[in-house]
Amino acid sequence: MNDLFILPLPIACIAWTVTHEEIFSEPRNYCIHQSKTAKKLIGRKFFYLFTCEYCFSHYVTLVFVWIADYHLLFPDWRGYVIGGFALVWITNVYMSLFGWIRVGMKREKIEADMEALQWKATQKPVVAE
């Protein structure tokens, strides 16, 4: 049962990094463009999955279910299905929490930067005599 809360950590890390972080911005921008302009529906949907952390987390989860041979409640295919969706759910809870924390951190940084600018504007320059 602990695996249900541990496996989503690397899944969330991979899904978030690919869909949000700067290191993947060029491929992500290409995928965004293709998801809007590809001629065929299947092409648009294929490229979209690399831009949405929720969608992408399903595919990353499939890989982790296969690598870890993870199943939940049942030892057969039903356990893989249930385990996969449970991992996706926990993964997305983790990513939501991470996103919420990052927004709070960004807000605090912006507020601190604004306070620093306001403080700097109120300071009088020192003139050497």
N, C-alpha and C positions, 0 to 999 in steps of 0.2 A: 504493500500500500504506500510506503514511502516513495516508491518510484513514481507514483502519480504526482508527487509534488517536486521531485528532483528532475525528472526528464523534461518537464516544460521549461526549465531554466535555460538549457542550451537551445531548445527550439525557439523560445522567445528571443534569445540573443541573436540568433541567425536571422529570424524573420524581421526583427526590428532593424538590424544593421543593414540588411539588403534593401528594405523599403523606406528607410529614413535617413541613414547617416551619409555624410558627405563622401566617404570613400567610394560609394556606389552611385554617386549622383549622375555620372555620364551614362552608364547603362540604364539607370532608372529613367532618366530624361528621354532616352531613346525608346524605352518601353512605354512611357507615357504617350509619346508622340505616336507610336505604332498602335497603341490601344485606342487612339482616337481616329487614326487615318487609314488603318489597314482596310483593304477592299473587302475581305471576307470576315464574317462574324467570328469564326473560330480563331482567326489571327488576332482580332481585337481582344477577344477573351483571353487568349494565351498570354499576350503581352500585359494585359491588365493584372494578371495574378502576381506579377513581379512588382506591382506598385501598391498593393493593398496588403497590409500586414496580416489581416484576418484571413484573406484568401491564401496568401503564401504560407501561413502557418499550417494549413491543412497538408500541403505537399511536403513541407519539412517534417511534419509529424509522421507522414507515411514512411519516410526514410528512417526515422528514429524507431518506429514500431518494428520495422523490418530488421534494423541493426540490433536492437535490444531484445527482439523476439518478445515484445511486450503485449500482454493480453490481460484483461480484467474480467473477473467473475467466471468466465468460461474458458476451458483449455483449447477450444476449437476456434473456427473463424468468427463466431459471435463475440468471443473475448477480444479478438483483434479489433473488430468494429467498435465495440463499446469502449475499449481502452483507447483507441485512436480519437474518438470524439471527446472522451474525458480529458485526454491530454491537450487537445485543441482548446477546450474550454478553460482549463487551468492556465494554459499558455496565454490566452487572451486576457485573463484576469491579471496575470503578471505584467503584460504589455500595457494594459490600461493603467495600472498602478504606476508603472515606470513613466508613462506619458504624463500622468497627473503630477508626479514628483518633478519631472523636467519642466513642466509649465510653471510650477511654483518657484523652481530655482531660477528660471529665466525672468520671471516677474521680479523676484528679489534683486537680481543683478541689474535689471533695468531701473528699478527704484533706487538702488545704491548709486548707479551711474548718474541718475538725475539729481540726487542729493549732492553728489560730488560736484557736478556742474553748477548747481545753485550756490554751494559754498564757495566755489572758485569765483563766481560772479560777484559775490559780496565782499570778497577780499580786495583791499586797496593795494595797488602795487607799491613796493618800497622804493623810494627814490634815494639814491646815494647823493650825499652832499659833498 
